[in-house]
Amino acid sequence: MRFMARRRVLENIGELDGNNKRSHVALFRRRVPELMFPTGRKAWRRLFGAIILLLTFSTVARFAYMYTIFSEMNNSIDRGGGFIGHVVSDARNVVEEEDANVTAATYGGGEEARQVFSPQKKPVAEIWIKPNSGNYSKCIHRSINDIKTSSATNGYLMVHANGGLNQMRIGISDMVAIAKLMNATLVLPNLDHHSYWVDKSNFKDLFDWEHFIEYLKDDINIVDSLPPEFEKVKPYKKAPVSWSKPAYYRGDMATLLRRHKVVYFTHSDSRLANNGIGDSIQRLRCRALYEGLKFTREVEEFGQMLVQRLRNDTGQPYIALHLRYEKDMLSFTGCSHNLTKPEADELKKMRYSISHWKEKSINGRDKRFQGLCPMTPREVAVFLEALGYPSDSRIYIAAGEIYGKNGIKALTDKYPNVFTHSTLATEEEIQRFKNCQNQLAALDYIVAVQSDVFVYSYDGNMAKAVQGHRRFDNYRKTISPDKHNFVQLIDQWDKGLITWDDFASVVRRLHANRNGGPHPRRSGESPKLEESFYANPFPGCICDKSMAIGHDFSRHATTRKKLSLSRYKVLENYFTLKRPKSL
């Protein structure tokens, strides 16, 4: 506008002559500074408005660029390839420095210690709140057709439950379902006394056996021991085929039972398939594990006391960490990252000395890069820090003795409020469970299931059992580490190839949807590669309750099954398209 005004002044001067022209030239000389360099409040207001407009356009352009970057990150996740390098390089251009009010923390360990600055703390509701479960919740009702109507039986099924506590619990739950398929009377299982822990506890020491029999009486017959007329019968010993379908037990195994009257299964682990099983049997597996197989009253009450003390009588939230960095697991997996050479040699010697561990020669470095090793205490500390958990978070370690000369020091250096069943209870209180590792593991299980957040460093039997129980119990928050990508990220950060801000941003991005929310159980090329039924009992034991309105489930089983399958397929297709392939 000012330049147009100057042009009009010049044009008017050109039309004048003589004295008039000279007077206008003088006037022009006085007006030029005013036109070029405005004065007064109104002029400065216009200048300020122009600056604001320029800043607005700049901000819009910046956010448009950020949207483009994160859209590419989404596409990269969906493709499942080239994720780490792509995201880190883009994140470096986008992520701003966070608030300077941060606390420095030094992580020790086998690698050179590096100075870390905590990311800005997230609101409490965000880091502790459970995922949105929608209308999905547990459904393990018995239909009219499921209820046992006769005490007639093909014979007695005896079971040796092998493995540690949670492997035995899962195996026993499968044996309840298998007894139903075989029309067998189940004898209270014998527990494993020869595993790594060498625990002498029997079924009645660990579980409320009377409740177990009473709760499942409408499903199968269960007896304390063989009746007198069968005590002298030599049981037919058999190891059932792993991952078998119901037809195997209804056919071959039921025929075997009718012929011998007493059959003894020498193994209970992984003897029933995860998928391809009717809803009634799947619900029975869950009823057995989550409702029937309760711990003894003494164990349950002690576990509740630990939870109360951990919450400090104020309802304070806590993390339960299954830190499976124990000697037997490290030896079995061949993982020795962050350990000394003598420690690694000791683990190797142990592995070769245990005959039933088939894999002997293991490349631990390759296994770690594949995401198949337990996370080290240091890696867990860095992981929790990147997710935004503050250093005053209360952490319960659900595990045995941590291996290595440094133990959990790298974790406690950052998170000093670390507890175990031994630190929450007095020596006198814990004495009753001395040398009873399965009962101590039961205490850990109770505390882990009731935690606000559950994190596991290795996807073993306890991790599967706890995360499945938490999904069943209205989807409590469970963080599943993406170890395959995480170890690559932390190695890059240790080498100084990425900044802490970039590192933490990508870790949070990777785990945004790995919080234990609803998703259909993932199938695989083989049972070992698919998601465990007990890690995710949906479908089978979790239903969309919005479908229950106005329906009697027990009388409309066929319709319900068709609707459930329809919804399941929609969810399966959604997660196949949207979830990262590495999950």
Disulfide bonds with the S-S distance in Angstrom:
Cys139-Cys543 1.73
Cys286-Cys541 2.00
Cys335-Cys373 1.92
